[in-house]
Amino acid sequence: MTTTAAQPGTWTGTWLEAAREIGLEPGGPVNIGWHCSDRICRMGLGAKRALLWEDAEGRSRTLTFDDLRLLTNTFAAFVRGLGVGPGERVCLFLDRVPELYIGFLGILKTGAVAQPLFSAFGEDSLHVRLQDAETAAIVTQRKHLGKVRRIREKLPHLRRIVVVDGAGAPGPGEVHLDLFGAAPVQEFAVHPTTADSPSVLHYTSGTTGQPKGAQHVHGSLPAQYLTSKRVLDLRPEDVYWCNADPGWVTGTSYGIIGPWVNGATQAVLDSGFNTDRWYDFVAKHRITVWYSAPTAIRLLMREGGEAARRRDLSCLRHLCSVGEPLNAEAVVWSERIFGRPFLDTYWQTETGCIVITNLPGMKVKPGSMGKAFPGIEATVLDMNSLRPLDRPGAVGLIALRPGWPSLIRTYRNKPDAYASKFRNGWYLTGDRSSIDEDGYFWFVGRDDDVINTGGHLVGPFEIESALLEHPAVAESAAVSKPDPVNMEVVKVFVTLKPGYEPSDDLELEIMNRIRRKLSPLAMPQEIQFVDSLPKTRSGKIMRRVLRAKEWNEPVGDLSSLMND
Ligand code: WTA
C-alpha cells in the first residue's frame, strides 16, 4: 500500500508549463546554479542587480547577475580543483556572507551537493550532520574554524576545509579562498545534471533519532520558480528580502533559488533581529516584497508600531510569512502598520516549495494558512483510516498527492523513514489541520514531538542525547512549552544520577552546554529536575504527557503508562 514519490524527473501539468517558461524540457539538462545566473544573463539581464548585501557593521556589496555568473564560475572551478566530484557533499558553514550565496550556486554548477548548515551550530550539531552526509569539504570563516577543527579527527570523509577569509598560513587540510580577489573564471563547464541529480541536502529534525538529511534534486527548479513568481509575486522591478538563513530550507528555496531563477533583485542582511536595523534596511533598499516569519513579526509587534511609523516603509508592496502558525493578531497588526497583511504560506523542508498558501488577491482569513497552491493536491486524512475527510472543519493529517517537482527524493541513509511518509498514494506531512467549506486550511499542530521554536524545528532526541553526555544527568525528556514570542521554546525534564543535587548552577551549566554544543535555538529555557519521568510499560519516555501539562491540554490515552 505504500507508495513512493511520483515518477522521478517528470514534470507534468502546471509544472511542465513552468519548466518550459524557463527553458527546460523533460529529460533535458537542468542545473540550478546555471539557471540562477548564466541563464538570467543570457536573457539580457546581466547588468541587473542580483544581490544587495549588507551586514550589521555596515559593510556592503552589490553584485549584478553577471558578477554572480562569474563568481559562481570561479567558486565552481575552485571546488572542482579541490577534487570534489559530482554527487559529493560540500558543506557551507557560513554566516550570511556573499560567499554563502555564491558558493551555493557554484557547488551546484559542479554537480556536487550543497549542504548549508546554520553557522551558530555547535560542534555536536555540526558533527552529526557532517558525519551522516559523509561530507567531502566544508566552506567556512575564521570565526567558525575552531568548531570544525575540533571535530575534524572524527570525520574521515572530510578531505578539505575551505576558509573564505583566511589569513596567514592555512592549517593542515585547510585551504584559503579569496573569492573576490581571485581571477574571475569566464567559462565554466557546468556539470550536466538532470532533474534527478541531487542538489541540496538539508537536515531536518524528527521525533526519533538524529536529524534526517532531506535530499533535494535539480528538477525541483520549476517548483521554486513558479511559487516565487505566483506567491511572492516577484516582478521585474521588485527588491525582495527573505530574512531566513540558508541553513534552513526557506533561505535556499526562497532566499537563493526562487528569486534568482526569476531574475529578481534580492537584498540580504547578515544580522540577527533588530527592529531599527530591519526597518532601516527596508527603507534604505526600498524593499518591495518581504518574506518573513511569525516570530519576527511578533517581535516587531512587541516593539509597537512607532518604529515603523518613524520611517517611510511605503515601499513594501507584498508581505509573506512561513514557518509556524501566523496568529490572526499578527495579520491584523501588519494590516494596520504596513497597510497590508502578512500572507501565510505553509510548507516543509521535504516539500521544497510552498504547498498551501494565500495567493495575492485572494481573500485573507486571518489565522488560516490559505488554500492548496494550484498544481498541488492537498487534503486532510482521517488519523486512523488515512482516508480523506470530506467534512469541513474535521481535523486530520495534512497530506499531499506526490507529483510536484520539489518533493525530496529520500532521507539520506534512511530510506525506510522516507517510505513511511507515503500512504495510500499520499505524502503525509505530519501536521494536523482542518479545511473549511471554502478550502482554507486551519493549522492545528504537529503530529509528533518535534519542537518548533521561532519557526525552527528542534528534535528532542538531539537535545536528550547531548544531555546524556553530562555527568549529572541520568535521563531527560525535551518538550515544548508555550512562549509569547517564539510560540514554543524548549523545556527539559531531568532526573539526576545519585550523588547529584538540583541547583541553579547545575541548571545554568546544562543550558549553556546545549547552547554551545547544539545551538542557541536548542537551548532549554527551563530545566525541571524530577525524580522520575513518565514511561510506557516498555520503558519509552512519554514526552506527550509532559508536554500536555505545559500546554494545559488533556493528556489523552494513558493506558500504556507504566505505574510506578
Ligand atoms: C511548520 C519550513 C503553521 C509545520 C518551511 C511544518 C507551519 C514545519 C507553517 C516545517 C505555517 C511551516 N503555519 N505551521 N504557515 N509553515 N510550519 O521543515 O509544522 O523547517 O511541518 O520548513 O513547520 O518546518 P521546516
Residues whose N, C-alpha, C, O or C-beta is under 5 A from the ligand:
A	BS01	WTA	S321 V322 G323 E324 P325 L326 D344 T345 Y346 W347 Q348 T349 E350 M369 T429 D431 F443 R446 G455 L457
